[in-house]
Amino acid sequence: MIDINNESGQVVDEKGLVSLATYALTLLHVHPDAELSIVLVDEDTMAAYHEKFMGEPGPTDVLSFPMDELRPGSPDAPSPLGVLGDIVLCPAVTERQAAETGRTPRQEADYLLVHGLLHLLGFDHVEEAEKRVMFDLNDQIILAWEKQRRR
């Protein structure tokens, strides 16, 4: 089950984000009833979260708060039922950042959603090898999503 709550004050394709999250979770063989919360916030709220939870000033693009420490499953053994956690996105930061990455705001939001989801599933990018695995998987999911959406 995926809940989305838009507290950002901006118009966001909420249905599209939920569809992408559902698609990504299916690709990663996560139990179809695993719980995920997506929260869209304004810059002040994101800056407060960034300071409180990461000890860094200013707003960031995405934060992830894992709950049950679920991991991706496999076709033969999906992950157990549980609570994935929360992904917090800041659409205002996403829009600015899109120009820097060469993506549209929608593409950037999609990329960041998958990035946050991978963090919930235990992926990280502290070490170079971890970063390569995580970012490659992020790209693979986005490419598959875009291909599937064009059908």
C-alpha positions as CSV (number, residue, x, y, z in Angstrom):
1,M,0.0,0.0,0.0
2,I,1.4,3.4,-1.0
3,D,0.2,6.6,0.6
4,I,1.1,10.0,-0.8
5,N,0.6,13.3,1.0
6,N,1.3,16.5,-0.8
7,E,2.1,19.3,1.8
8,S,4.4,21.2,-0.6
9,G,1.8,23.7,-1.9
10,Q,2.8,22.7,-5.5
11,V,1.0,20.8,-8.1
12,V,2.7,17.4,-8.4
13,D,1.8,14.3,-10.5
14,E,0.9,12.3,-7.4
15,K,-0.7,9.5,-9.4
16,G,2.5,9.2,-11.5
17,L,4.7,9.0,-8.5
18,V,2.5,6.2,-7.0
19,S,2.5,4.4,-10.3
20,L,6.3,4.6,-10.5
21,A,6.8,3.4,-6.9
22,T,4.4,0.5,-7.6
23,Y,6.4,-0.4,-10.7
24,A,9.8,-0.2,-9.0
25,L,8.6,-2.3,-6.0
26,T,7.3,-4.9,-8.4
27,L,10.7,-5.0,-10.3
28,L,12.5,-5.4,-6.9
29,H,10.2,-8.2,-5.8
30,V,8.9,-6.4,-2.8
31,H,5.8,-7.8,-1.2
32,P,2.8,-6.1,-3.0
33,D,1.2,-5.1,0.3
34,A,4.4,-3.6,1.8
35,E,3.6,-0.1,3.2
36,L,5.3,3.0,1.7
37,S,4.6,6.6,2.5
38,I,5.6,9.4,0.1
39,V,5.5,13.0,1.5
40,L,6.0,16.1,-0.6
41,V,7.0,19.1,1.5
42,D,8.0,22.7,1.0
43,E,11.6,24.0,1.3
44,D,11.3,25.2,4.9
45,T,10.0,21.8,6.1
46,M,12.7,20.0,4.1
47,A,15.4,22.3,5.5
48,A,14.1,21.5,9.0
49,Y,14.2,17.8,8.4
50,H,17.6,18.0,6.8
51,E,19.0,19.8,9.8
52,K,17.3,17.6,12.4
53,F,18.0,14.2,10.8
54,M,21.2,14.7,8.8
55,G,22.8,17.6,10.7
56,E,23.1,19.6,7.4
57,P,21.7,23.1,6.7
58,G,19.3,24.0,3.9
59,P,16.7,22.0,2.0
60,T,17.7,18.8,0.2
61,D,16.0,16.9,-2.6
62,V,15.0,13.7,-1.0
63,L,15.2,12.0,2.4
64,S,14.4,8.4,3.3
65,F,13.3,7.0,6.6
66,P,13.4,3.2,6.6
67,M,11.2,1.3,9.1
68,D,11.3,-2.5,8.9
69,E,14.6,-2.7,7.0
70,L,13.1,-4.7,4.1
71,R,15.4,-5.8,1.3
72,P,14.6,-6.6,-2.4
73,G,13.3,-10.1,-2.9
74,S,13.6,-12.4,-5.9
75,P,11.1,-13.9,-8.3
76,D,11.0,-17.0,-6.2
77,A,11.1,-15.3,-2.8
78,P,9.6,-11.8,-2.6
79,S,10.4,-9.7,0.4
80,P,8.3,-10.3,3.5
81,L,5.3,-8.1,4.2
82,G,6.3,-5.0,6.2
83,V,6.6,-1.3,6.4
84,L,9.2,0.1,4.0
85,G,9.1,3.6,5.5
86,D,8.9,7.2,4.3
87,I,10.3,9.0,1.4
88,V,10.2,12.8,1.7
89,L,10.6,14.8,-1.5
90,C,10.8,18.6,-2.0
91,P,9.3,19.6,-5.4
92,A,10.8,23.1,-5.2
93,V,14.4,21.7,-4.9
94,T,13.6,19.1,-7.5
95,E,12.6,21.7,-10.0
96,R,15.8,23.7,-9.6
97,Q,17.9,20.6,-9.6
98,A,16.3,19.3,-12.8
99,A,18.0,22.1,-14.8
100,E,21.4,21.1,-13.4
101,T,21.0,17.4,-14.2
102,G,19.5,17.9,-17.7
103,R,16.3,16.2,-16.8
104,T,12.7,17.6,-16.8
105,P,11.2,18.3,-13.4
106,R,9.1,15.2,-13.8
107,Q,12.1,13.1,-14.7
108,E,14.0,14.4,-11.7
109,A,11.2,13.7,-9.4
110,D,11.0,10.1,-10.8
111,Y,14.7,9.7,-10.4
112,L,14.7,11.0,-6.8
113,L,11.7,8.8,-5.9
114,V,13.5,5.7,-7.0
115,H,16.7,6.9,-5.3
116,G,14.8,7.3,-2.0
117,L,13.1,3.9,-2.5
118,L,16.5,2.2,-2.9
119,H,17.7,3.8,0.3
120,L,14.6,2.3,2.1
121,L,15.7,-1.1,0.7
122,G,19.2,-0.9,2.1
123,F,21.2,0.6,-0.8
124,D,23.7,3.3,-0.1
125,H,26.3,5.3,-1.9
126,V,29.0,6.0,0.7
127,E,31.5,3.7,-0.8
128,E,32.3,3.9,-4.5
129,A,31.3,0.3,-5.2
130,E,28.0,0.8,-3.4
131,K,27.4,4.0,-5.3
132,R,28.0,2.2,-8.6
133,V,25.5,-0.5,-7.7
134,M,22.9,1.8,-6.4
135,F,23.1,4.4,-9.2
136,D,23.2,1.7,-11.9
137,L,20.0,0.1,-10.4
138,N,18.4,3.5,-10.2
139,D,19.1,4.1,-13.9
140,Q,17.9,0.6,-14.9
141,I,14.6,1.1,-13.1
142,I,14.0,4.5,-14.6
143,L,14.9,3.3,-18.1
144,A,12.5,0.4,-17.7
145,W,9.8,2.7,-16.4
146,E,10.1,5.2,-19.2
147,K,10.1,2.3,-21.8
148,Q,7.0,0.8,-20.2
149,R,5.3,4.2,-20.0
150,R,5.8,4.8,-23.7
151,R,3.8,1.7,-24.7
